[in-house]
Each structure stands twice: as structure tokens, then as C-alpha cells.
Amino acid sequence: MENFQVQQSTINSESIPRKNRSGFIEANTVPIQLGEIRDKHIIPVFLKDNEPAISQVEFVEVLTEAAKEVFSISALPNPELRVSHPIKGRVYEARHKKANDLMDNEKTIYYERLAALITIPGFTDEISGNTLELQVGGVKAYNLDNLNSTKGSKEHFKFFVGFQNTVCTNLCISTDGAKLDFQARSLDELYAGALSLFSDYNAECHLQSINGLTDYALTEKQFAQIVGKSRLYQYLPKEEKQ
């Protein structure tokens, strides 16, 4: 794949509304819109050559386009985005001002970490009264990248796909599906990685395995024993752990 490009309008104008349901661990994060990141945030650069890193907007656009391609969908719900760890700055002309005297046009900002979550319409099922929705998403955190080097350095990303996902910008992703820690130098490599993960994932087979869990049941005593053994696992001798 060469020269990956995305039509930004397909994310904004054709996106369908997203109902209120979230898989985020909110903690110290704040919700944000993609347009605000695009229009108001600066992009970190590699210090030795001043070349820009892959932006968080590009990351979300790649995630969206890969999901559209794999699941054959022309429009997706607006991605749910949360950011954390703000990196604040100011323009040169405002270098002597107090922080509370700064005007909006004198401030600069970008967030070190971003988590994205997109629900895939049409891929839903109900199991034991629980509605399951297929979701894809990822985390982009600049703190993992070596921005003190040059543009040729690989940047770090995380992708995931599944029906039950929990994600936070401290890079913790819990999913019943698949997740991928990925490094890329370009949008082409990033797109190929997302495409590969989503293509290899079999949603129908996954739902069948989840549905199979309804054939099993645990008594309260059995559940307590499983939890107890799990908590004691770390104290077992190395040979027994293996």
C-alpha cells in the first residue's frame, strides 16, 4: 500500500450519531471532538529534524478508514475520544505574561495521550439479555515515542477489536477480542497494521464462543475457589506456575 490518504469529510459529514454508551475508564481524561484536535492543537515534532510525528487526528482517521474497509461500511458513528496529560505552551510574544493573563490565541496545547473508540453498526447480538456491540479502537501516546530523534524513528500505537472493551489513556486495554501493539514510521504502515488486525478478527466466530458460555454455570463456592486460586497463583513455585 502506498500513499495512504483519507477524505476528512467522510468522518465529519457522513458520520452517524453515537448513543450514550462508553467503554472508557474516564479517570483523569477529558472528552474531546476530532475537530478540536485538528483545529486547535499543535503536533509534536522530532527534535533533531523538526519533522512532525503522526498526529492524533491522522491516527483516528486511519483507524476509521481501516474499519470502513474491513467491515464494508460507508459511514461510522462519530468516534468517542478522550485525552489526558496536557502539554501546555505559549507563543513567543506572551513569554512574559502571567498564566492567568494569557489570551486564548497566545496559548498552545496538545495532549500526550489519546484513546479512541468506534462502534461498528450492524454487528450486534443479544446474549442472555445483554446487548453486545462490535467496537474497534486504539490508543496513541507520545510518551512512548523517542521524539528526541529524527523522523525515521518508529512510533508506537495500540489497536483493538472486540465486543467487550475497556480502555484508558494510561495504555491499559482490556478486550475479549484482539489487540495489537504496533510500531510504524508512516501512515501506510499504520493503516496496514490496523487493516491486518481487523481482517484477521472473526466477529461471528467470536460471538459463537461467547454464546457458548451460557451453557455453563458456577455455584458460589466454585466461583470463590477460582478467585482464591487465582489470587494464590503468584505465590506458587515457578515449576507449578509453568
Secondary structure in CASP SS format (residue, H / E / C, confidence):
PFRMAT SS
TARGET T0000
AUTHOR 0000-0000-0000
METHOD secondary structure of the structure
MODEL  1
M C 1.00
E C 1.00
N C 1.00
F C 1.00
Q C 1.00
V C 1.00
Q C 1.00
Q H 1.00
S H 1.00
T H 1.00
I H 1.00
N H 1.00
S C 1.00
E C 1.00
S C 1.00
I E 1.00
P C 1.00
R C 1.00
K C 1.00
N C 1.00
R C 1.00
S C 1.00
G C 1.00
F E 1.00
I C 1.00
E C 1.00
A C 1.00
N C 1.00
T C 1.00
V E 1.00
P E 1.00
I C 1.00
Q C 1.00
L H 1.00
G H 1.00
E H 1.00
I H 1.00
R H 1.00
D H 1.00
K H 1.00
H C 1.00
I C 1.00
I C 1.00
P C 1.00
V E 1.00
F E 1.00
L C 1.00
K C 1.00
D C 1.00
N C 1.00
E E 1.00
P E 1.00
A C 1.00
I C 1.00
S C 1.00
Q H 1.00
V H 1.00
E H 1.00
F H 1.00
V H 1.00
E H 1.00
V H 1.00
L H 1.00
T H 1.00
E H 1.00
A H 1.00
A H 1.00
K H 1.00
E H 1.00
V H 1.00
F H 1.00
S C 1.00
I C 1.00
S C 1.00
A C 1.00
L C 1.00
P E 1.00
N C 1.00
P C 1.00
E E 1.00
L E 1.00
R E 1.00
V E 1.00
S E 1.00
H E 1.00
P E 1.00
I E 1.00
K E 1.00
G E 1.00
R E 1.00
V C 1.00
Y H 1.00
E H 1.00
A H 1.00
R C 1.00
H C 1.00
K C 1.00
K C 1.00
A H 1.00
N H 1.00
D H 1.00
L C 1.00
M C 1.00
D H 1.00
N H 1.00
E H 1.00
K E 1.00
T E 1.00
I E 1.00
Y E 1.00
Y E 1.00
E E 1.00
R E 1.00
L E 1.00
A E 1.00
A E 1.00
L E 1.00
I E 1.00
T E 1.00
I E 1.00
P E 1.00
G E 1.00
F E 1.00
T E 1.00
D E 1.00
E E 1.00
I E 1.00
S C 1.00
G C 1.00
N E 1.00
T E 1.00
L E 1.00
E E 1.00
L E 1.00
Q E 1.00
V E 1.00
G E 1.00
G E 1.00
V E 1.00
K E 1.00
A E 1.00
Y H 1.00
N H 1.00
L H 1.00
D C 1.00
N C 1.00
L C 1.00
N C 1.00
S C 1.00
T C 1.00
K C 1.00
G C 1.00
S C 1.00
K C 1.00
E E 1.00
H E 1.00
F E 1.00
K E 1.00
F E 1.00
F E 1.00
V E 1.00
G E 1.00
F C 1.00
Q C 1.00
N E 1.00
T E 1.00
V E 1.00
C C 1.00
T C 1.00
N C 1.00
L C 1.00
C C 1.00
I E 1.00
S E 1.00
T E 1.00
D C 1.00
G C 1.00
A E 1.00
K E 1.00
L E 1.00
D E 1.00
F E 1.00
Q E 1.00
A E 1.00
R C 1.00
S C 1.00
L H 1.00
D H 1.00
E H 1.00
L H 1.00
Y H 1.00
A H 1.00
G H 1.00
A H 1.00
L H 1.00
S H 1.00
L H 1.00
F H 1.00
S H 1.00
D H 1.00
Y C 1.00
N C 1.00
A H 1.00
E H 1.00
C H 1.00
H H 1.00
L H 1.00
Q H 1.00
S H 1.00
I H 1.00
N H 1.00
G H 1.00
L H 1.00
T H 1.00
D H 1.00
Y C 1.00
A C 1.00
L C 1.00
T C 1.00
E H 1.00
K H 1.00
Q H 1.00
F H 1.00
A H 1.00
Q H 1.00
I H 1.00
V H 1.00
G H 1.00
K H 1.00
S H 1.00
R H 1.00
L H 1.00
Y H 1.00
Q H 1.00
Y H 1.00
L C 1.00
P C 1.00
K H 1.00
E H 1.00
E H 1.00
K H 1.00
Q C 1.00
END
